[in-house]
Amino acid sequence: MTAIELKTVLIRRISEINDVAFLKAIKTILDSKTDKEILALNAKQREEIVASQKEIEEGLFIEHDELNKEVSTWLNAK
């Protein structure tokens, strides 16, 4: 059975269930296996993300490898 066929069967079977507790249990299982997690951000967090994206667009960042070189140089200088 393909993934699409299995999904179709599950959707049909779930739509026939009227037991709220059982449906909540299924939802709990599905929530734990979902690839996408929605984060609730406050206004300050959203502002920081927008500001960071703008800095990246303006080239105001340093590549990870370059930062490692700078830190290594700094550590060796002490």
mmCIF file of the N, C-alpha and C atoms, coordinates in Angstrom:
data_MODEL
# 
_entry.id   MODEL 
# 
loop_
_atom_site.group_PDB 
_atom_site.id 
_atom_site.type_symbol 
_atom_site.label_atom_id 
_atom_site.label_alt_id 
_atom_site.label_comp_id 
_atom_site.label_asym_id 
_atom_site.label_entity_id 
_atom_site.label_seq_id 
_atom_site.pdbx_PDB_ins_code 
_atom_site.Cartn_x 
_atom_site.Cartn_y 
_atom_site.Cartn_z 
_atom_site.occupancy 
_atom_site.B_iso_or_equiv 
_atom_site.pdbx_formal_charge 
_atom_site.auth_seq_id 
_atom_site.auth_comp_id 
_atom_site.auth_asym_id 
_atom_site.auth_atom_id 
_atom_site.pdbx_PDB_model_num 
ATOM 1   N N  . MET A 1 1  ? 0.853   -1.171 0.000  1.00 0.00 ? 1  MET A N  1 
ATOM 2   C CA . MET A 1 1  ? 0.000   0.000  0.000  1.00 0.00 ? 1  MET A CA 1 
ATOM 3   C C  . MET A 1 1  ? 0.899   1.236  0.000  1.00 0.00 ? 1  MET A C  1 
ATOM 4   N N  . THR A 1 2  ? 0.620   2.166  -0.904 1.00 0.00 ? 2  THR A N  1 
ATOM 5   C CA . THR A 1 2  ? 1.419   3.387  -0.985 1.00 0.00 ? 2  THR A CA 1 
ATOM 6   C C  . THR A 1 2  ? 1.020   4.352  0.131  1.00 0.00 ? 2  THR A C  1 
ATOM 7   N N  . ALA A 1 3  ? 1.831   5.370  0.315  1.00 0.00 ? 3  ALA A N  1 
ATOM 8   C CA . ALA A 1 3  ? 1.542   6.373  1.339  1.00 0.00 ? 3  ALA A CA 1 
ATOM 9   C C  . ALA A 1 3  ? 0.224   7.079  1.048  1.00 0.00 ? 3  ALA A C  1 
ATOM 10  N N  . ILE A 1 4  ? -0.032  7.384  -0.211 1.00 0.00 ? 4  ILE A N  1 
ATOM 11  C CA . ILE A 1 4  ? -1.272  8.070  -0.585 1.00 0.00 ? 4  ILE A CA 1 
ATOM 12  C C  . ILE A 1 4  ? -2.481  7.180  -0.309 1.00 0.00 ? 4  ILE A C  1 
ATOM 13  N N  . GLU A 1 5  ? -2.370  5.904  -0.660 1.00 0.00 ? 5  GLU A N  1 
ATOM 14  C CA . GLU A 1 5  ? -3.476  4.981  -0.400 1.00 0.00 ? 5  GLU A CA 1 
ATOM 15  C C  . GLU A 1 5  ? -3.730  4.850  1.106  1.00 0.00 ? 5  GLU A C  1 
ATOM 16  N N  . LEU A 1 6  ? -2.664  4.745  1.868  1.00 0.00 ? 6  LEU A N  1 
ATOM 17  C CA . LEU A 1 6  ? -2.800  4.628  3.318  1.00 0.00 ? 6  LEU A CA 1 
ATOM 18  C C  . LEU A 1 6  ? -3.427  5.879  3.926  1.00 0.00 ? 6  LEU A C  1 
ATOM 19  N N  . LYS A 1 7  ? -3.001  7.049  3.470  1.00 0.00 ? 7  LYS A N  1 
ATOM 20  C CA . LYS A 1 7  ? -3.591  8.298  3.949  1.00 0.00 ? 7  LYS A CA 1 
ATOM 21  C C  . LYS A 1 7  ? -5.088  8.335  3.655  1.00 0.00 ? 7  LYS A C  1 
ATOM 22  N N  . THR A 1 8  ? -5.476  7.902  2.454  1.00 0.00 ? 8  THR A N  1 
ATOM 23  C CA . THR A 1 8  ? -6.888  7.895  2.072  1.00 0.00 ? 8  THR A CA 1 
ATOM 24  C C  . THR A 1 8  ? -7.699  6.988  2.979  1.00 0.00 ? 8  THR A C  1 
ATOM 25  N N  . VAL A 1 9  ? -7.169  5.812  3.253  1.00 0.00 ? 9  VAL A N  1 
ATOM 26  C CA . VAL A 1 9  ? -7.852  4.872  4.143  1.00 0.00 ? 9  VAL A CA 1 
ATOM 27  C C  . VAL A 1 9  ? -7.975  5.471  5.539  1.00 0.00 ? 9  VAL A C  1 
ATOM 28  N N  . LEU A 1 10 ? -6.897  6.048  6.053  1.00 0.00 ? 10 LEU A N  1 
ATOM 29  C CA . LEU A 1 10 ? -6.919  6.624  7.394  1.00 0.00 ? 10 LEU A CA 1 
ATOM 30  C C  . LEU A 1 10 ? -7.899  7.793  7.491  1.00 0.00 ? 10 LEU A C  1 
ATOM 31  N N  . ILE A 1 11 ? -7.914  8.644  6.495  1.00 0.00 ? 11 ILE A N  1 
ATOM 32  C CA . ILE A 1 11 ? -8.844  9.773  6.503  1.00 0.00 ? 11 ILE A CA 1 
ATOM 33  C C  . ILE A 1 11 ? -10.278 9.270  6.538  1.00 0.00 ? 11 ILE A C  1 
ATOM 34  N N  . ARG A 1 12 ? -10.581 8.275  5.714  1.00 0.00 ? 12 ARG A N  1 
ATOM 35  C CA . ARG A 1 12 ? -11.928 7.716  5.683  1.00 0.00 ? 12 ARG A CA 1 
ATOM 36  C C  . ARG A 1 12 ? -12.294 7.103  7.025  1.00 0.00 ? 12 ARG A C  1 
ATOM 37  N N  . ARG A 1 13 ? -11.367 6.330  7.586  1.00 0.00 ? 13 ARG A N  1 
ATOM 38  C CA . ARG A 1 13 ? -11.641 5.665  8.870  1.00 0.00 ? 13 ARG A CA 1 
ATOM 39  C C  . ARG A 1 13 ? -11.789 6.674  9.997  1.00 0.00 ? 13 ARG A C  1 
ATOM 40  N N  . ILE A 1 14 ? -10.943 7.686  10.023 1.00 0.00 ? 14 ILE A N  1 
ATOM 41  C CA . ILE A 1 14 ? -11.021 8.712  11.077 1.00 0.00 ? 14 ILE A CA 1 
ATOM 42  C C  . ILE A 1 14 ? -12.339 9.474  10.964 1.00 0.00 ? 14 ILE A C  1 
ATOM 43  N N  . SER A 1 15 ? -12.775 9.742  9.750  1.00 0.00 ? 15 SER A N  1 
ATOM 44  C CA . SER A 1 15 ? -14.019 10.488 9.581  1.00 0.00 ? 15 SER A CA 1 
ATOM 45  C C  . SER A 1 15 ? -15.231 9.717  10.110 1.00 0.00 ? 15 SER A C  1 
ATOM 46  N N  . GLU A 1 16 ? -15.101 8.413  10.281 1.00 0.00 ? 16 GLU A N  1 
ATOM 47  C CA . GLU A 1 16 ? -16.196 7.578  10.798 1.00 0.00 ? 16 GLU A CA 1 
ATOM 48  C C  . GLU A 1 16 ? -16.212 7.496  12.326 1.00 0.00 ? 16 GLU A C  1 
ATOM 49  N N  . ILE A 1 17 ? -15.183 7.995  12.978 1.00 0.00 ? 17 ILE A N  1 
ATOM 50  C CA . ILE A 1 17 ? -15.061 7.894  14.442 1.00 0.00 ? 17 ILE A CA 1 
ATOM 51  C C  . ILE A 1 17 ? -15.775 9.064  15.100 1.00 0.00 ? 17 ILE A C  1 
ATOM 52  N N  . ASN A 1 18 ? -16.575 8.766  16.123 1.00 0.00 ? 18 ASN A N  1 
ATOM 53  C CA . ASN A 1 18 ? -17.286 9.802  16.872 1.00 0.00 ? 18 ASN A CA 1 
ATOM 54  C C  . ASN A 1 18 ? -16.820 9.903  18.320 1.00 0.00 ? 18 ASN A C  1 
ATOM 55  N N  . ASP A 1 19 ? -15.903 9.063  18.721 1.00 0.00 ? 19 ASP A N  1 
ATOM 56  C CA . ASP A 1 19 ? -15.395 9.048  20.094 1.00 0.00 ? 19 ASP A CA 1 
ATOM 57  C C  . ASP A 1 19 ? -14.372 10.181 20.262 1.00 0.00 ? 19 ASP A C  1 
ATOM 58  N N  . VAL A 1 20 ? -14.767 11.224 20.993 1.00 0.00 ? 20 VAL A N  1 
ATOM 59  C CA . VAL A 1 20 ? -13.926 12.411 21.143 1.00 0.00 ? 20 VAL A CA 1 
ATOM 60  C C  . VAL A 1 20 ? -12.589 12.076 21.806 1.00 0.00 ? 20 VAL A C  1 
ATOM 61  N N  . ALA A 1 21 ? -12.602 11.252 22.828 1.00 0.00 ? 21 ALA A N  1 
ATOM 62  C CA . ALA A 1 21 ? -11.359 10.887 23.520 1.00 0.00 ? 21 ALA A CA 1 
ATOM 63  C C  . ALA A 1 21 ? -10.403 10.169 22.569 1.00 0.00 ? 21 ALA A C  1 
ATOM 64  N N  . PHE A 1 22 ? -10.950 9.278  21.753 1.00 0.00 ? 22 PHE A N  1 
ATOM 65  C CA . PHE A 1 22 ? -10.117 8.544  20.801 1.00 0.00 ? 22 PHE A CA 1 
ATOM 66  C C  . PHE A 1 22 ? -9.547  9.499  19.749 1.00 0.00 ? 22 PHE A C  1 
ATOM 67  N N  . LEU A 1 23 ? -10.370 10.432 19.268 1.00 0.00 ? 23 LEU A N  1 
ATOM 68  C CA . LEU A 1 23 ? -9.901  11.413 18.284 1.00 0.00 ? 23 LEU A CA 1 
ATOM 69  C C  . LEU A 1 23 ? -8.812  12.299 18.868 1.00 0.00 ? 23 LEU A C  1 
ATOM 70  N N  . LYS A 1 24 ? -8.959  12.673 20.145 1.00 0.00 ? 24 LYS A N  1 
ATOM 71  C CA . LYS A 1 24 ? -7.917  13.462 20.802 1.00 0.00 ? 24 LYS A CA 1 
ATOM 72  C C  . LYS A 1 24 ? -6.620  12.671 20.907 1.00 0.00 ? 24 LYS A C  1 
ATOM 73  N N  . ALA A 1 25 ? -6.723  11.370 21.163 1.00 0.00 ? 25 ALA A N  1 
ATOM 74  C CA . ALA A 1 25 ? -5.527  10.523 21.235 1.00 0.00 ? 25 ALA A CA 1 
ATOM 75  C C  . ALA A 1 25 ? -4.835  10.468 19.876 1.00 0.00 ? 25 ALA A C  1 
ATOM 76  N N  . ILE A 1 26 ? -5.615  10.344 18.817 1.00 0.00 ? 26 ILE A N  1 
ATOM 77  C CA . ILE A 1 26 ? -5.041  10.343 17.464 1.00 0.00 ? 26 ILE A CA 1 
ATOM 78  C C  . ILE A 1 26 ? -4.362  11.682 17.187 1.00 0.00 ? 26 ILE A C  1 
ATOM 79  N N  . LYS A 1 27 ? -5.014  12.773 17.583 1.00 0.00 ? 27 LYS A N  1 
ATOM 80  C CA . LYS A 1 27 ? -4.428  14.105 17.382 1.00 0.00 ? 27 LYS A CA 1 
ATOM 81  C C  . LYS A 1 27 ? -3.099  14.237 18.118 1.00 0.00 ? 27 LYS A C  1 
ATOM 82  N N  . THR A 1 28 ? -3.035  13.715 19.332 1.00 0.00 ? 28 THR A N  1 
ATOM 83  C CA . THR A 1 28 ? -1.793  13.759 20.107 1.00 0.00 ? 28 THR A CA 1 
ATOM 84  C C  . THR A 1 28 ? -0.677  13.031 19.371 1.00 0.00 ? 28 THR A C  1 
ATOM 85  N N  . ILE A 1 29 ? -0.998  11.861 18.831 1.00 0.00 ? 29 ILE A N  1 
ATOM 86  C CA . ILE A 1 29 ? -0.006  11.093 18.060 1.00 0.00 ? 29 ILE A CA 1 
ATOM 87  C C  . ILE A 1 29 ? 0.434   11.884 16.839 1.00 0.00 ? 29 ILE A C  1 
ATOM 88  N N  . LEU A 1 30 ? -0.527  12.438 16.111 1.00 0.00 ? 30 LEU A N  1 
ATOM 89  C CA . LEU A 1 30 ? -0.192  13.203 14.906 1.00 0.00 ? 30 LEU A CA 1 
ATOM 90  C C  . LEU A 1 30 ? 0.629   14.444 15.235 1.00 0.00 ? 30 LEU A C  1 
ATOM 91  N N  . ASP A 1 31 ? 0.268   15.124 16.313 1.00 0.00 ? 31 ASP A N  1 
ATOM 92  C CA . ASP A 1 31 ? 1.025   16.316 16.718 1.00 0.00 ? 31 ASP A CA 1 
ATOM 93  C C  . ASP A 1 31 ? 2.473   15.981 17.039 1.00 0.00 ? 31 ASP A C  1 
ATOM 94  N N  . SER A 1 32 ? 2.710   14.813 17.603 1.00 0.00 ? 32 SER A N  1 
ATOM 95  C CA . SER A 1 32 ? 4.076   14.440 17.972 1.00 0.00 ? 32 SER A CA 1 
ATOM 96  C C  . SER A 1 32 ? 4.919   14.053 16.765 1.00 0.00 ? 32 SER A C  1 
ATOM 97  N N  . LYS A 1 33 ? 4.292   13.767 15.639 1.00 0.00 ? 33 LYS A N  1 
ATOM 98  C CA . LYS A 1 33 ? 5.012   13.335 14.443 1.00 0.00 ? 33 LYS A CA 1 
ATOM 99  C C  . LYS A 1 33 ? 5.037   14.375 13.336 1.00 0.00 ? 33 LYS A C  1 
ATOM 100 N N  . THR A 1 34 ? 4.489   15.531 13.589 1.00 0.00 ? 34 THR A N  1 
ATOM 101 C CA . THR A 1 34 ? 4.438   16.579 12.586 1.00 0.00 ? 34 THR A CA 1 
ATOM 102 C C  . THR A 1 34 ? 5.820   17.179 12.396 1.00 0.00 ? 34 THR A C  1 
ATOM 103 N N  . ASP A 1 35 ? 6.206   17.360 11.140 1.00 0.00 ? 35 ASP A N  1 
ATOM 104 C CA . ASP A 1 35 ? 7.517   17.933 10.826 1.00 0.00 ? 35 ASP A CA 1 
ATOM 105 C C  . ASP A 1 35 ? 7.573   19.427 11.113 1.00 0.00 ? 35 ASP A C  1 
ATOM 106 N N  . LYS A 1 36 ? 6.462   20.094 10.997 1.00 0.00 ? 36 LYS A N  1 
ATOM 107 C CA . LYS A 1 36 ? 6.435   21.541 11.168 1.00 0.00 ? 36 LYS A CA 1 
ATOM 108 C C  . LYS A 1 36 ? 5.921   21.884 12.554 1.00 0.00 ? 36 LYS A C  1 
ATOM 109 N N  . GLU A 1 37 ? 6.694   22.677 13.219 1.00 0.00 ? 37 GLU A N  1 
ATOM 110 C CA . GLU A 1 37 ? 6.286   23.154 14.534 1.00 0.00 ? 37 GLU A CA 1 
ATOM 111 C C  . GLU A 1 37 ? 6.059   24.656 14.435 1.00 0.00 ? 37 GLU A C  1 
ATOM 112 N N  . ILE A 1 38 ? 4.928   25.097 14.893 1.00 0.00 ? 38 ILE A N  1 
ATOM 113 C CA . ILE A 1 38 ? 4.604   26.514 14.832 1.00 0.00 ? 38 ILE A CA 1 
ATOM 114 C C  . ILE A 1 38 ? 5.059   27.168 16.128 1.00 0.00 ? 38 ILE A C  1 
ATOM 115 N N  . LEU A 1 39 ? 5.882   28.172 15.990 1.00 0.00 ? 39 LEU A N  1 
ATOM 116 C CA . LEU A 1 39 ? 6.370   28.896 17.152 1.00 0.00 ? 39 LEU A CA 1 
ATOM 117 C C  . LEU A 1 39 ? 5.558   30.164 17.334 1.00 0.00 ? 39 LEU A C  1 
ATOM 118 N N  . ALA A 1 40 ? 5.156   30.408 18.542 1.00 0.00 ? 40 ALA A N  1 
ATOM 119 C CA . ALA A 1 40 ? 4.449   31.654 18.847 1.00 0.00 ? 40 ALA A CA 1 
ATOM 120 C C  . ALA A 1 40 ? 5.489   32.683 19.282 1.00 0.00 ? 40 ALA A C  1 
ATOM 121 N N  . LEU A 1 41 ? 5.660   33.699 18.463 1.00 0.00 ? 41 LEU A N  1 
ATOM 122 C CA . LEU A 1 41 ? 6.652   34.733 18.748 1.00 0.00 ? 41 LEU A CA 1 
ATOM 123 C C  . LEU A 1 41 ? 5.946   35.996 19.226 1.00 0.00 ? 41 LEU A C  1 
ATOM 124 N N  . ASN A 1 42 ? 6.597   36.677 20.166 1.00 0.00 ? 42 ASN A N  1 
ATOM 125 C CA . ASN A 1 42 ? 6.038   37.955 20.592 1.00 0.00 ? 42 ASN A CA 1 
ATOM 126 C C  . ASN A 1 42 ? 6.533   39.049 19.635 1.00 0.00 ? 42 ASN A C  1 
ATOM 127 N N  . ALA A 1 43 ? 6.020   40.250 19.802 1.00 0.00 ? 43 ALA A N  1 
ATOM 128 C CA . ALA A 1 43 ? 6.352   41.348 18.890 1.00 0.00 ? 43 ALA A CA 1 
ATOM 129 C C  . ALA A 1 43 ? 7.853   41.630 18.863 1.00 0.00 ? 43 ALA A C  1 
ATOM 130 N N  . LYS A 1 44 ? 8.504   41.605 20.018 1.00 0.00 ? 44 LYS A N  1 
ATOM 131 C CA . LYS A 1 44 ? 9.945   41.885 20.088 1.00 0.00 ? 44 LYS A CA 1 
ATOM 132 C C  . LYS A 1 44 ? 10.746  40.826 19.313 1.00 0.00 ? 44 LYS A C  1 
ATOM 133 N N  . GLN A 1 45 ? 10.357  39.567 19.444 1.00 0.00 ? 45 GLN A N  1 
ATOM 134 C CA . GLN A 1 45 ? 11.054  38.500 18.724 1.00 0.00 ? 45 GLN A CA 1 
ATOM 135 C C  . GLN A 1 45 ? 10.889  38.666 17.215 1.00 0.00 ? 45 GLN A C  1 
ATOM 136 N N  . ARG A 1 46 ? 9.674   39.017 16.767 1.00 0.00 ? 46 ARG A N  1 
ATOM 137 C CA . ARG A 1 46 ? 9.445   39.240 15.339 1.00 0.00 ? 46 ARG A CA 1 
ATOM 138 C C  . ARG A 1 46 ? 10.280  40.420 14.830 1.00 0.00 ? 46 ARG A C  1 
ATOM 139 N N  . GLU A 1 47 ? 10.363  41.486 15.630 1.00 0.00 ? 47 GLU A N  1 
ATOM 140 C CA . GLU A 1 47 ? 11.178  42.649 15.253 1.00 0.00 ? 47 GLU A CA 1 
ATOM 141 C C  . GLU A 1 47 ? 12.643  42.258 15.104 1.00 0.00 ? 47 GLU A C  1 
ATOM 142 N N  . GLU A 1 48 ? 13.140  41.446 16.026 1.00 0.00 ? 48 GLU A N  1 
ATOM 143 C CA . GLU A 1 48 ? 14.540  41.014 15.971 1.00 0.00 ? 48 GLU A CA 1 
ATOM 144 C C  . GLU A 1 48 ? 14.805  40.177 14.716 1.00 0.00 ? 48 GLU A C  1 
ATOM 145 N N  . ILE A 1 49 ? 13.870  39.332 14.352 1.00 0.00 ? 49 ILE A N  1 
ATOM 146 C CA . ILE A 1 49 ? 14.037  38.500 13.151 1.00 0.00 ? 49 ILE A CA 1 
ATOM 147 C C  . ILE A 1 49 ? 14.055  39.377 11.910 1.00 0.00 ? 49 ILE A C  1 
ATOM 148 N N  . VAL A 1 50 ? 13.135  40.314 11.826 1.00 0.00 ? 50 VAL A N  1 
ATOM 149 C CA . VAL A 1 50 ? 13.092  41.224 10.673 1.00 0.00 ? 50 VAL A CA 1 
ATOM 150 C C  . VAL A 1 50 ? 14.385  42.031 10.591 1.00 0.00 ? 50 VAL A C  1 
ATOM 151 N N  . ALA A 1 51 ? 14.860  42.532 11.719 1.00 0.00 ? 51 ALA A N  1 
ATOM 152 C CA . ALA A 1 51 ? 16.105  43.303 11.742 1.00 0.00 ? 51 ALA A CA 1 
ATOM 153 C C  . ALA A 1 51 ? 17.286  42.431 11.305 1.00 0.00 ? 51 ALA A C  1 
ATOM 154 N N  . SER A 1 52 ? 17.320  41.208 11.758 1.00 0.00 ? 52 SER A N  1 
ATOM 155 C CA . SER A 1 52 ? 18.403  40.294 11.373 1.00 0.00 ? 52 SER A CA 1 
ATOM 156 C C  . SER A 1 52 ? 18.364  39.992 9.885  1.00 0.00 ? 52 SER A C  1 
ATOM 157 N N  . GLN A 1 53 ? 17.177  39.783 9.345  1.00 0.00 ? 53 GLN A N  1 
ATOM 158 C CA . GLN A 1 53 ? 17.053  39.527 7.907  1.00 0.00 ? 53 GLN A CA 1 
ATOM 159 C C  . GLN A 1 53 ? 17.543  40.723 7.104  1.00 0.00 ? 53 GLN A C  1 
ATOM 160 N N  . LYS A 1 54 ? 17.241  41.924 7.576  1.00 0.00 ? 54 LYS A N  1 
ATOM 161 C CA . LYS A 1 54 ? 17.701  43.143 6.893  1.00 0.00 ? 54 LYS A CA 1 
ATOM 162 C C  . LYS A 1 54 ? 19.227  43.227 6.930  1.00 0.00 ? 54 LYS A C  1 
ATOM 163 N N  . GLU A 1 55 ? 19.826  42.911 8.084  1.00 0.00 ? 55 GLU A N  1 
ATOM 164 C CA . GLU A 1 55 ? 21.288  42.925 8.194  1.00 0.00 ? 55 GLU A CA 1 
ATOM 165 C C  . GLU A 1 55 ? 21.914  41.933 7.218  1.00 0.00 ? 55 GLU A C  1 
ATOM 166 N N  . ILE A 1 56 ? 21.318  40.772 7.085  1.00 0.00 ? 56 ILE A N  1 
ATOM 167 C CA . ILE A 1 56 ? 21.838  39.763 6.143  1.00 0.00 ? 56 ILE A CA 1 
ATOM 168 C C  . ILE A 1 56 ? 21.760  40.300 4.722  1.00 0.00 ? 56 ILE A C  1 
ATOM 169 N N  . GLU A 1 57 ? 20.621  40.897 4.362  1.00 0.00 ? 57 GLU A N  1 
ATOM 170 C CA . GLU A 1 57 ? 20.454  41.472 3.016  1.00 0.00 ? 57 GLU A CA 1 
ATOM 171 C C  . GLU A 1 57 ? 21.491  42.547 2.736  1.00 0.00 ? 57 GLU A C  1 
ATOM 172 N N  . GLU A 1 58 ? 21.893  43.284 3.775  1.00 0.00 ? 58 GLU A N  1 
ATOM 173 C CA . GLU A 1 58 ? 22.874  44.366 3.629  1.00 0.00 ? 58 GLU A CA 1 
ATOM 174 C C  . GLU A 1 58 ? 24.312  43.858 3.749  1.00 0.00 ? 58 GLU A C  1 
ATOM 175 N N  . GLY A 1 59 ? 24.471  42.551 3.935  1.00 0.00 ? 59 GLY A N  1 
ATOM 176 C CA . GLY A 1 59 ? 25.811  41.979 4.025  1.00 0.00 ? 59 GLY A CA 1 
ATOM 177 C C  . GLY A 1 59 ? 26.474  42.185 5.372  1.00 0.00 ? 59 GLY A C  1 
ATOM 178 N N  . LEU A 1 60 ? 25.704  42.513 6.388  1.00 0.00 ? 60 LEU A N  1 
ATOM 179 C CA . LEU A 1 60 ? 26.261  42.776 7.721  1.00 0.00 ? 60 LEU A CA 1 
ATOM 180 C C  . LEU A 1 60 ? 26.282  41.494 8.544  1.00 0.00 ? 60 LEU A C  1 
ATOM 181 N N  . PHE A 1 61 ? 27.095  40.563 8.093  1.00 0.00 ? 61 PHE A N  1 
ATOM 182 C CA . PHE A 1 61 ? 27.237  39.291 8.798  1.00 0.00 ? 61 PHE A CA 1 
ATOM 183 C C  . PHE A 1 61 ? 28.613  38.728 8.497  1.00 0.00 ? 61 PHE A C  1 
ATOM 184 N N  . ILE A 1 62 ? 28.959  37.681 9.212  1.00 0.00 ? 62 ILE A N  1 
ATOM 185 C CA . ILE A 1 62 ? 30.240  37.010 8.992  1.00 0.00 ? 62 ILE A CA 1 
ATOM 186 C C  . ILE A 1 62 ? 29.966  35.517 8.830  1.00 0.00 ? 62 ILE A C  1 
ATOM 187 N N  . GLU A 1 63 ? 30.636  34.919 7.872  1.00 0.00 ? 63 GLU A N  1 
ATOM 188 C CA . GLU A 1 63 ? 30.486  33.485 7.632  1.00 0.00 ? 63 GLU A CA 1 
ATOM 189 C C  . GLU A 1 63 ? 31.048  32.702 8.816  1.00 0.00 ? 63 GLU A C  1 
ATOM 190 N N  . HIS A 1 64 ? 30.503  31.538 9.048  1.00 0.00 ? 64 HIS A N  1 
ATOM 191 C CA . HIS A 1 64 ? 30.897  30.713 10.184 1.00 0.00 ? 64 HIS A CA 1 
ATOM 192 C C  . HIS A 1 64 ? 32.397  30.388 10.165 1.00 0.00 ? 64 HIS A C  1 
ATOM 193 N N  . ASP A 1 65 ? 32.909  29.992 9.009  1.00 0.00 ? 65 ASP A N  1 
ATOM 194 C CA . ASP A 1 65 ? 34.331  29.644 8.909  1.00 0.00 ? 65 ASP A CA 1 
ATOM 195 C C  . ASP A 1 65 ? 35.226  30.850 9.207  1.00 0.00 ? 65 ASP A C  1 
ATOM 196 N N  . GLU A 1 66 ? 34.826  32.012 8.714  1.00 0.00 ? 66 GLU A N  1 
ATOM 197 C CA . GLU A 1 66 ? 35.601  33.220 8.961  1.00 0.00 ? 66 GLU A CA 1 
ATOM 198 C C  . GLU A 1 66 ? 35.592  33.576 10.445 1.00 0.00 ? 66 GLU A C  1 
ATOM 199 N N  . LEU A 1 67 ? 34.434  33.428 11.077 1.00 0.00 ? 67 LEU A N  1 
ATOM 200 C CA . LEU A 1 67 ? 34.339  33.691 12.513 1.00 0.00 ? 67 LEU A CA 1 
ATOM 201 C C  . LEU A 1 67 ? 35.239  32.739 13.295 1.00 0.00 ? 67 LEU A C  1 
ATOM 202 N N  . ASN A 1 68 ? 35.241  31.469 12.900 1.00 0.00 ? 68 ASN A N  1 
ATOM 203 C CA . ASN A 1 68 ? 36.114  30.499 13.573 1.00 0.00 ? 68 ASN A CA 1 
ATOM 204 C C  . ASN A 1 68 ? 37.581  30.904 13.459 1.00 0.00 ? 68 ASN A C  1 
ATOM 205 N N  . LYS A 1 69 ? 37.981  31.391 12.283 1.00 0.00 ? 69 LYS A N  1 
ATOM 206 C CA . LYS A 1 69 ? 39.366  31.844 12.100 1.00 0.00 ? 69 LYS A CA 1 
ATOM 207 C C  . LYS A 1 69 ? 39.676  33.023 13.019 1.00 0.00 ? 69 LYS A C  1 
ATOM 208 N N  . GLU A 1 70 ? 38.733  33.982 13.109 1.00 0.00 ? 70 GLU A N  1 
ATOM 209 C CA . GLU A 1 70 ? 38.944  35.146 13.971 1.00 0.00 ? 70 GLU A CA 1 
ATOM 210 C C  . GLU A 1 70 ? 39.050  34.732 15.437 1.00 0.00 ? 70 GLU A C  1 
ATOM 211 N N  . VAL A 1 71 ? 38.196  33.830 15.859 1.00 0.00 ? 71 VAL A N  1 
ATOM 212 C CA . VAL A 1 71 ? 38.227  33.371 17.253 1.00 0.00 ? 71 VAL A CA 1 
ATOM 213 C C  . VAL A 1 71 ? 39.526  32.631 17.524 1.00 0.00 ? 71 VAL A C  1 
ATOM 214 N N  . SER A 1 72 ? 39.948  31.802 16.593 1.00 0.00 ? 72 SER A N  1 
ATOM 215 C CA . SER A 1 72 ? 41.198  31.063 16.752 1.00 0.00 ? 72 SER A CA 1 
ATOM 216 C C  . SER A 1 72 ? 42.379  32.024 16.859 1.00 0.00 ? 72 SER A C  1 
ATOM 217 N N  . THR A 1 73 ? 42.400  33.027 16.003 1.00 0.00 ? 73 THR A N  1 
ATOM 218 C CA . THR A 1 73 ? 43.460  34.033 16.058 1.00 0.00 ? 73 THR A CA 1 
ATOM 219 C C  . THR A 1 73 ? 43.449  34.759 17.389 1.00 0.00 ? 73 THR A C  1 
ATOM 220 N N  . TRP A 1 74 ? 42.245  35.138 17.840 1.00 0.00 ? 74 TRP A N  1 
ATOM 221 C CA . TRP A 1 74 ? 42.105  35.831 19.126 1.00 0.00 ? 74 TRP A CA 1 
ATOM 222 C C  . TRP A 1 74 ? 42.576  34.969 20.286 1.00 0.00 ? 74 TRP A C  1 
ATOM 223 N N  . LEU A 1 75 ? 42.204  33.686 20.263 1.00 0.00 ? 75 LEU A N  1 
ATOM 224 C CA . LEU A 1 75 ? 42.601  32.788 21.344 1.00 0.00 ? 75 LEU A CA 1 
ATOM 225 C C  . LEU A 1 75 ? 44.099  32.540 21.353 1.00 0.00 ? 75 LEU A C  1 
ATOM 226 N N  . ASN A 1 76 ? 44.709  32.449 20.176 1.00 0.00 ? 76 ASN A N  1 
ATOM 227 C CA . ASN A 1 76 ? 46.158  32.220 20.096 1.00 0.00 ? 76 ASN A CA 1 
ATOM 228 C C  . ASN A 1 76 ? 46.956  33.450 20.481 1.00 0.00 ? 76 ASN A C  1 
ATOM 229 N N  . ALA A 1 77 ? 46.363  34.634 20.398 1.00 0.00 ? 77 ALA A N  1 
ATOM 230 C CA . ALA A 1 77 ? 47.055  35.859 20.738 1.00 0.00 ? 77 ALA A CA 1 
ATOM 231 C C  . ALA A 1 77 ? 47.201  36.050 22.237 1.00 0.00 ? 77 ALA A C  1 
ATOM 232 N N  . LYS A 1 78 ? 46.382  35.375 23.027 1.00 0.00 ? 78 LYS A N  1 
ATOM 233 C CA . LYS A 1 78 ? 46.416  35.555 24.482 1.00 0.00 ? 78 LYS A CA 1 
ATOM 234 C C  . LYS A 1 78 ? 47.472  34.704 25.133 1.00 0.00 ? 78 LYS A C  1 
# 
